[in-house]
Amino acid sequence: MNGGQGAAQDGGVIGSGPVAQVTFPATRRSAGSRVFRILLAPVKLFWGMAFCQGLAGSILVVGWTYRLAQRSALKFWWARSGERRGAFQDFLAGDPETRFHHCWPNWFWRQDARDTLKRPEGMSLARFSGRVLSAPVASFWSNYWIGLKGILTTWTLTLPACVLWWFGWYDGWNNSFNKGYEQAPVGPLISIAGIFLFIAVMCYVPLAQARQAVTGEWRSFYEFRLIWSIVRLRWLACAGLALLYALLALPLNILKTTPMFFLQNHPEFADLAAPQLVKILNGYFFWCALVMFPAFVVLRLAAARIYASGLLSLVHAGRVPLGALTGLEGGALRRLGLLEARPEPARHRLVRFITWAGTRVGRTVSRVALVLIWFGFVAQIYVNEFLHYHGAGGWLNQPLVQLPWFHYLPARLKNPAGDILFAIFLLLLFSLIASVTRAFTGRAGDHPGRAGGGATH
C-alpha cells in the first residue's frame, strides 16, 4: 500500500507538470486501490462488528468512522471542483495533511505501512525505530484517541437528556409501586424535559460530529454559529438525515428486544447454565452488529457529506471568513480552487420574493418535521424499554448517536463494570505511552491522535 509520498514521487503532484503526465499512473493506482479495498472490505467489516461488542471497541469504531468521514468530505470537495485535474489519489498525495487518505482507514496497521520502512532524511535512528515498531498498532492507537475525543464531545450535549430519561423512568416505576400520588407528575415531567432537550440537541449534534470528524479538532464541535448556519442552509437534508436515524433505529430496536422471546421460543434455554447462555447471546449480538456497524457508518458518512456541501455553499456565498476554516479545510479548498466567493447572479424582485417565501415556509415545515422525526426516534426507545428493560445502558447510550456498543447482556449473566474498567485501563495506558513518547522525542507530532493517519488523523 503506497503512502502519499510514494504516490507523489511516482505519479507527480498536480501542478508539477502537464495533466497527461499524471493521469495514467493515478488511474492505474486508483484501480488497484479499489480492488484492494474490495478484498479487504469483509475483513474490516468483521473487525467493526467485533469492536461493537464492547465499550473500548466501540470507541475504536467511532475513531475509525471519523477518519472515514474526513476522507468522504475530501472526496466530496474534490468531486465538486470544476477542474478535476488528475485523480483523487493525486489530490490526496499533494499535501501531507491528506496523503494518508489514499485508502480507507485501517484498524491496526499504519496507513503508510510500506513507507514506514523508508527512513526519511533527517530522522534520527531512535525515532525511525520507534516508527517501525509502532506500525502494527499505529491505526489502533489513532482510532482510540480520535474516538475518545469524539464520544466525549458528543456526551457533553446528549448525556444530560439520557440521564433525565433514565431518572424519569426510574422515578415513574417507583411511584407506580409505592403509590405516591403527590409525586406522580415528577417522573413524567422529568422524562418530558429529557425528550425536549434531546430533540433540541439532535438538531445540532449530527453536523457537529461531522465537523469534528472532518477537521480532526475536538474544539470545532462547539462552533455553534458556523454549524447552525449549515443546519439552516441544509434544512431539508438535515430532516432527511433525522429520518434516516429513525428508520435505521427501527430494526436495531427490534433486534435489541428479540432476546426476551428466546425462552418462549426455546424452553430448553431455561435449563442452561449461565456460561452457555452468555455464549448464545454473545453470538446473537455479534451477528446483530452486521446491521449495527454499517448503520453507524452510513449515518456518519451522510452527515459528513451534508456538512461538506453546506460549508462549501457558505464559502461560495462569502458567509464564512477564512479564519473560521481549519488548516485542513482551508488547504484542501484552496488547492481545489474552491475558496473564491461566487456571488449569485441578480434576479428579478418577484423571483427573489418567491424564493424567500418558499425558503421561509420550507424551513418552518422542516423544523416541525425535525421535531416529529426525532420524537419518533425517542418513542422507539421508550417502547423498547417498556417491552424489555435493559437497565442503565438502555437509556444512557443510544448506539446510533453515541457509542455503537450493541451488546445487551443481563447484569446477572455479566457485569458491565468489566467493560468500563477495561476502557479506563486502555485510556490510562495510552496516556502513559503518549507522555513517555513526548518526553523522549520532545515533538508534538508524536501525539497519538496523529499516529498512522497523517497530520490530523
N, C-alpha and C positions, 0 to 999 in steps of 0.2 A: 504494500500500500504506500504509494509515494506521498511524501509530505508536500506542503505548499512550496517550499523552496525548491525541491526537486522538480516540481511541475513548472515553476518559473524558469528554471535553467533549461529544461528540455524543450518547452514549447514557447518560451518567451513571455514577457509581461506585456499586457496591452499597452500600446503606445511606444513600444521599443522597436517596432518595425511594421511593415505592411500587414494588413489583415490576413492576406493569403499565407503569410509565413507561420501564423499561429493557429489557423482554423483546423487544419487537418490533424495535427498531433492532439489538439484538445478534444476533437471529436472522437478520436481513437481512444483516448484516455477515458472520456465520458462513457463510451460504450462498454469498455472493460469494467469501469467502476459500477455501472448499472447492473451488469451480470453478477459481479461480486456481491453487491447489495442484495440481489435476489437470492443468491445462495446462502447468505448469512442471515436473511430475514427470519427463518424458523428458529435459529439459534438465539437471536436477540429477543424474539417473542418468548421463547422458553424462559430466559432469564428474567424478563419482565414479569411473567406470570409467577415465577418463583419468588421474586422480591416482593410481590403484592401480599405475601403470606405473613409478613412481619412488620413491626414498626420501623426498625432500622432499614430493612429492604425497601419500604415504601418511600423513605427519604431519598434513597438512591434513585427510585423511579421518578420522583419529582425533579431531581437534578438532571437526569438523563433526558427527560422530556423538555425541560427548559432549554437545554443545549440544542435539541432538535428544533424547538420553536424558533430559536435565534437563526438557525440555518434556513428555516422556512421563510422568515421575514426577509432575509438577504436575497433569497431566490425570488421572492415577490418583487422586490425593488429592481433586481436585475431584469426581470421579465417586463417591467414597466418602463425601462429605459428605452428611449427612442432608437438608439443606435444598434444595440445587440452586437457589439464588436466581440468576436470570438465566442467562446463557450462559457458557461457558468463557472467551470473549473478554472478558466483563465482569470476571470474576475476575482475569484477567491484567492488565487495564487498571487495576486498583485499587491497584497498587504498582509503583514504579519497578524493583524487583528482578525483576519478572515480565513487565512490559508488552512487552518485546521479543520475547516468545514468541507473539505473535499469529499468526505463521505459521512454517512450517518454516525452519530457519536457511538463510541464503544462502551461496553460495560466495565471492562477491566483494563485492556491494553491501551497504552498511549496512542493517540490518534496518528502521530507521525512515527510509528514504530520503526520503520526502516531508516528514517533519517536520524533516529536516536543513536544508531551505531556509527554515525559520522561525526567526528569531533570538530566543531566549528573553530575557526581561528580565534585565538584569544581566550578560549575557555580553559580553565585550569583542569588538571588531571583529576583532582578530587571532585570537582563539580561534574565533570563528564562521567566519572564512575558512578556518582550518585544518580545521575540522569539515566544511565543504562540500568542500574539496579532497580530503579523505581518504575521503569517502563511497564512491567506486567501489571501494576496496580495503579498507574497514574490516572486513568479514567475513573476507576473506582473511587479514588481519592477525590477527584474533581466533582464527580456526581454527588458524593455525600455532602460536600461543603456547599455546593450550589443548591442542592435540595434542602439542606438545613436552613439556609437563609430564605429560601422560597417559602417554606412552611411557616417559619417564624413571622414573617411579614403578613402572611395570609391569616394566621391565627389572631393577630392583633385586631383585625376587623371582624372576623367571623366567629371566634370562640365565645365572646360575650353573649351573642344571641343563642348559641348552642347551650351555654350554661343556664340561661334563662329557661330554655325548653326543658332541660333535664330537671331543674328545680321545680318548675311549674308542674311537670308530670308527677314528680315525687310527692309534692305537696297535695296535688289533686287526689292521688290514690290514698294518701294518709288520711285526708279529710273524709273520703268516702267510707273508710273503715271505722274511723273514730267519731264520725257524725258531728263534726264541729261546724254547726250551721253558721255561726258568726264568721268563721274563717273561710266559708265556702268560695267566695269570689277570689281569694288570694291566688290559688293555683291557676285558674283560667286567665286572670289578668296578667300574671307573670308570663304565661305562655303566649298570650296575645302580644305583649310587649316584645317578646323574643321574636315572634313571627314578623312583626313590622320592622324590627331592627335588621333582621336577616334579609328581608326583601330590599331594604334600603341599601345595605352594603353590597348586595349582589348585583345591583345596577352598576357598581363600580369595580368590584373585585376582579372579574374575568379579564378586563382590559388592563388593570393594574398588574395582574400576574403576567400578562403578555409583555407589558413594558419592562418589567423586571427581567423577564427571560431574554428579551431582545437586547437590552442594554447591558446585561450582566452586572448591574449595580442594584443593591437592595434599596438604596435611598430613592431610586426612581419609582418605586411602588407608591410612594406618598406624594407624588407630584400631582395633586388633586386637580389643579386648574387645567393642566395640559390633558390629562386623561379624561376629565369630564368634558372637555371640548371635543374630544374624539367620540365620546359616547353620544353627545348631542348631534354631532355630524353624521354618525353612522347609526342612527336610532333604529332603522329598520333591520340592519344587520345584527344589532345587539338584541333585538326582540327575537330574531331567528336563532341566535346563539342560546338565549334563555330557553326557547322551545326545544332546542337540541338537548340541553341539560335535562329537561323534564322527560323527554322521550327516552333518552338513554338510562335515566334513573328507573324507569318502569321495569325493564327486565331484571335489573340488578336488585330491586326491592323484592321481586318475586323469588329470585334465587336466594336472597337473604332469608326469606321466610320459609322456604321449602323444607329445611331440615326438621321443622316442627311436625311434619307429617310422616317422617321416617318411621316412627314407632307404630303409627296407624297402618301404614302400608307394609311394614316388615315387623311383625310382632316378635320375631326371633331376636331382634336387636335388644329387647329388654333383658335378655339373659347374658348379654355380652359384658365382659369386663371393661373397665374404663380405658385401658390402653387400646383395646380393639375398637371401641367407639371413636377414640381420638384418631386412630388410623383411618377409619372410614370417613370421618369429617374432614381430615386433612386432604384426602384425595378429592373429596367433593369440592372443597373451596379452591383447591388448585385448579381444577377444570373450570370453576366459575371465573377465574382470572382470564380465561380465554375471551370473556366478554368485558371484564373489568379493565384490563390493561389497554386494549385498543380503544375503548370508550374514553378513557382518561387522556390518551394521546391525541385522539381526534379533536376533543374539546380544546386542548391547548394549541393545537395547530390552527384550528378555526379562529380562536381568539387572536393568535399572532398575525394572521392574515388580515383580520379586521383592523387591528392596531396599525399594521404596516400601511394599509390602504388609507386609514384616517390620517395618520401622521403625514403621509405624502401629500394628501389633499390640503392639509393645513399649511404645509411648507409652500406649496404652489400658490396658495392664496395669500401668502405673506403674513400669516397669522401666528407663526412660530418664529421667534428670534433664534439666530444661530446658536446663541449661548445656551438655549434650552435643550439643544441636542447633545447627546453624549459623544465621546470620541469615535465610537464605532459607528453610530448613526450618521454623524456628520461626515466622517471619512468615506463611508460607503456611498452615501448620496452624492457627495462631491465627485467621486470617481465615476459615477454613473451619469453625471451631468443633470442631476435631479434637484439641485438646490436652488436653481433660479426660480423666482416667482413668475407665475404665468397668469396674469390677470385675465378674467373672463371678458369676452367682447361685450360692448354695450348693447343692451337690449331695450326694446320698446317698454314704456312705462306700464302698459297693460300686461305685457308678458311678465315683467318683474312683480307686479301686484299678484297675478295668478300664482306665480311660483312661491311668493312669500306666504300667501294664504294657504296654498297646498302644503307647504312645509309646516306651518303652524298647526294645521289640522292633523297632519301626519304625526308630528311629534306628540300631540295630545293623545292620539289614538295609541301610539306606540308606548307611551308611558302607562296608560291604562292596561294595555296588553302585557307589558313587562310585569306589572304588579300581579295580574291574574295568573300569568305563567309561573312566576316564582312562588305564588301561593299554592299552585298545583304541585310544584316540586316539594314544598314543605308538607302539604297534605299527605303526600305519599309516605313521608317519614312518620307521621302520626298514625296513619292506618297501619303501617308496617309494625310499629312498636306496640300497637293495640293487639294485633294478631299474635305477635311473638316478641316479648320483651328481651332486648339484647343488653340490658344494663347500661352503664355509663357510656360504653363505646358506641352504642347505637345512636346516642344523642350528640356526643362531643365531637365525633368525627364523621363527616359526610364524605365518602370516598371520591366522589366526582369533583368536589370543591376543595377538599383539604388533602389528606393523605390517602392514596389508593390502597389502604390497608383493609383488605376484604377477607377477613378470617375470623369468624364468629364462633368460638368455642365456649360452651358454658363454663362459668368460673369453677364449678365443681369438678370439671374434667381437666382444665388447665388454667392456672392463674396468669392473667395478662401481665402481672408485675415482672415476670421474667423478660418479656419483650422490651418493656420500658427500661429495665436495668441494663440490658444489652445495648440499647441505643445510647444510653448515658455513658456506658463504658467506651463505646466507639468514639463518642464526642470527646471524652477526656483523653483517650489515646491519640486521636488525630490532633488535638490541640497541643499535646506534649510534643508530638513529632514535628508539628509546624514550628513550635517555639525553638526546638533544637536545631531545625534546618535553618531558620533565620539567624540563629546565634552563630552558626558555623559559616554560613555563606555571607551574612550581612547584606542580603539583597532582598528587596520586596518582591522581586519576580518569582521567588520560590514559594509564594503564598499558595496553599493547597487549592484554593478556588481557581487558580490559574494553571494548575498542572494538567497536562495531557489534553488541553483544549484550546490552546492559544493564549493570547494576552488577556482575553476576557474569560473564556471558559477553558 
